[in-house]
Amino acid sequence: MKISIITVVYNNVDTISDCIQSVLNQTYQNIELIIIDGASTDGTQKEIEKYCHKLGYYISEKDKGIFDAYNKGIQRATGDVIGILNSDDLLFENNTIARIAHAFHKSKADLVYGHGMYIGKRNSKLIKRIYSCNKFRKGFLKYGWIPLHPTIYVKKEVYQKHGLYSLDYSIASDYDMSLRWFQDDELKKEFLNQWIVKMRMGGKSTTLNLQKRKSTEDLDIIKKHKLAGVFTLVCKIGRKIPQYIQPRILTPEAMLRSTIIGSTERIRP
């Protein structure tokens, strides 16, 4: 099984190498890393070029934003499975993709997802926010439940069925895409009770000055998918509160243990 990982970047010279290395260091060998650069001007291209011989595909050109860049990567992907890893982010461990591949093979699922976390922008060992997940039930969507997007890996046929990311949304198109997938009863979904990604704080939708715009787009998407309007939006925002509190009251070791064990307990019948 080939897994394509799409990384989009624009002017992120400080972190792009860490992101690339987190993919190249994977124990799983059959990975295609696709990098779509939006014509960076800060030296990002020079950093990427160091790894060109190890990349499945690389292009640097102007685009219409992050979701347009995702779409370019998806159209170039030749893998059986596709995942997203943004240029600020890291795969959690060197065997993360091996675990994802095993989950696909064992479950015969169309979609696999797991846990993610946010870390300090400059200190990758500082855990700022925990985004844990659990086994999917469709009713959860009404209450603002959705996995962290870079923890979701899907078979290429899922994109062929549901299409590309909408350019109608500048920040929240990943939420729209995730709802397309999770509202599709025909797609088999597998919860992988493992950490998938570490995301640096300060991304496109994590800065405070963009939250208002994101909430506006989220509400439009919620109405589009016929969920519960403002109620779903409030629940979605409210879910963030414990995600920020948990790292403040637990040690990193206890936090990891409680999240994994807690998720296991929640999925028991």
N, C-alpha and C positions, 0 to 999 in steps of 0.2 A: 504494500500500500504506500503510494507516494502522498506526502503531505506538503501542500503549498502554504507557505507563510508569507503574508503580504505586509510589508512595512512601508508606510508613507511618511515623508519627511519634508520639512521646509525650514531652513535655517536653524538646524539643531546640531551644530558641530560638537557640542559638549557631551552629548549622550549617544549619538548614533553608533559609535564604535562598540559601546557596551551592549547595546541592543543587538547588533549583528553578532557579536561574540557569544551572546547567550543562545543564539540559534546554532552557530557553528560548533559550539561545545556540546551539543546534544548527543547522547549515546545512540539515538535512533539515526540511522544513516540515510534513509530515503526521504530527504527533505529538499524541497525547492524553495529557496529564499528569493522573493521578488521585491525589489525596492523601487518605489516610485517617488522621485524627488521633484518638488515643484519649482525647479530652477533656483536653488539656494544661492545666496551671495556671500555667505559667511565662512566658507571653507568646508562645508558639509560634503560637497561633491568630491573634494580631494580625499576626505576620510573614506568615503564609500569606495573610491577607486582603488584603495589598498586591498579591497576584498573582491574586486570584480571577477577574478578567476574562480571564485567559489560561489558566485551568485547564479541563480537560474535565469534571472532577467533584471536589467537595470536601465532606467531611462531618467533623464533630467529635462523637464520641460514645464512650462507654465500650465496650470490647470485651473479648474473652477472651484477649487476647495478640496477639503479632505475626502469628501464622499465621491467626488469625481475621480480623485486619485485611487480610492478603493476600487472603483469600477474598472479603471484601467488595469489594475493588478489582477482582478478577477478574470477579466477577459484574456489575460496572458497566462493564467495559471493552467498547468497541465496535470496537477495532482488529483488524486481521487478524493481528497479531503482538503478544505481550505480554512485557514484561520487568519486572524488579524493580530499583529503585534506592532503597536505604534513606536515611534522612534525614541520616546521617553521611557519605554517600558522594557521589562526583562522577563523571560521565561523563568519560572520559579526555581527549578532545579535542572540539572543536566539530563535527567531521565524523564522530564515532563512530557515530551512528545512521545516517548516510548509508552508511557502510561496511557496517553490519549489513543494511540494506535491500538494498543491492547484492548481498550474499552470498545472501540469500534469493532474489532475482530470478534470479541467475545459476545457482545450484545447484538450485533448486526443492526445497530442503530443508524439513523440518518443524521443524528445530531448528538454531540457529546458536550457537556458543560460541567464546570466545577466552581471552586472558590477562587477569589482574588483578593488582593490587598493593595492599599495605597501606601507608598513610602515617601520619605523626605525627598525633596527635589535635589538636594545636594548630599544628603546622607542616606544611602540606600539601606542602611541597617535600622533606620528609624521608622517604625511602623506608625502611620498616622491614622489609618482607617481600615477596618476589616469589612470585607464584602463577602460574607459567607452565603451559602445557598443551600437548597435541599431538593428532595425529589419533587418533580413537577406534578402539579395538579392544576387543571385549567382554571378553576375558580380562583386561584391565587392572583391571576392577572388583574382582576377587578380591584384588588387591594394593593396595586402598585408593585407587585412582585415581578422581577425580571432579572436573569443572571447578568453579571458584569459582561459586557459585550466581548472583550478580548479573551474571556474564558470559554467562549462558544466556538466549537469547530463543527463544520457541516460538510456533508458530501457535496461534491460539485453539482450533482443533479438538483440539489436543493436550490441553488442559485438559478439553475436553468428553469426550474419550476416557478420560483417566486420573483425572479428578475433581479435587477441591480438596485443599488441604493438610490433613493429619490433625492434629486437635487433641489427639491422644494424646501428642504430644511437645511439650515446652515450648521446646526449643532446636534440636533436630536434624530437624524436620519437612522442612526444605529438602533434607536428604540423602535422606530417604525419597522425596521427590518426584523428585529427580534420578535415583535408581535406577529408579523406575518408568519414566522416559523412556528412560534409556540401556539398560535391559534389554529394551526393546521393539524387536524386530528389524524391525518394519514402519515405524518412524519413520526417515526419512532425516536423518542428522546431518552438519552441515558445520562443519569447524574453520576459524575465521577467525583467521589468524595475525597478530593485531593486539591492542593493548591496548584493553580495553573499559571498565574501571572502576578508580577509586582509592577504596579503603575506609579510613576512619580506624580506627586501633587503638582498642580499648576498647568494641567492639560487644557484643551480647548473648552471643556465643559466644567472644569473644577474651580476656575477662578470666580470670585464672588460677583464681579461686574458683569459676567455673562449668564449668571443664574436666572435672572429675570427673563432674558430672551429664551433660554432653554425651557423654562417653565411654560412660556407661551407656546412654544413649539410642541412640548410634551402634551399640553392640553388639546391642541389641534389633532395630534396623533391619537390620543385617547378617544376623542369623539369619532375620528375616522374609523377606529376599530371597534366602536360601539361598546366601550367599557362604561364606567360609571361617572364620567365627566370630572367635575371638580373633586368629588370624593376620591376617585382613583389618584388624581394628582396629589392631593393632600397626603394620602397614604404613602405614595411613592416618595415624597419629600420627607415624611415622618420616619421612614425606614432608615434614613441617614443618621438620625440622632444616636441610636445605640452603636452604630458603626464607628462613630468618632469617640464615644465614651469608652468602649471596650479597651482600646490601647492605653487608656489613662489609669485603669484600675487593675490591670493584669500584667504580669511579666510577659515578655515575648513567648517564653516557653509555655506558660499556662494558657496564653491566648490561643496559640496554635492547637494545643491539646483540647481545650474546651470547644473550640469551633468545630474541629473534626469530629469529636465524640458527640457533641451536641447535635450535629447534623445527622449522624448515624441514628441517634435516638429518635429524632423527629420522623424518620422515614419508616419506622416500624409500624406494622398494621395495628 
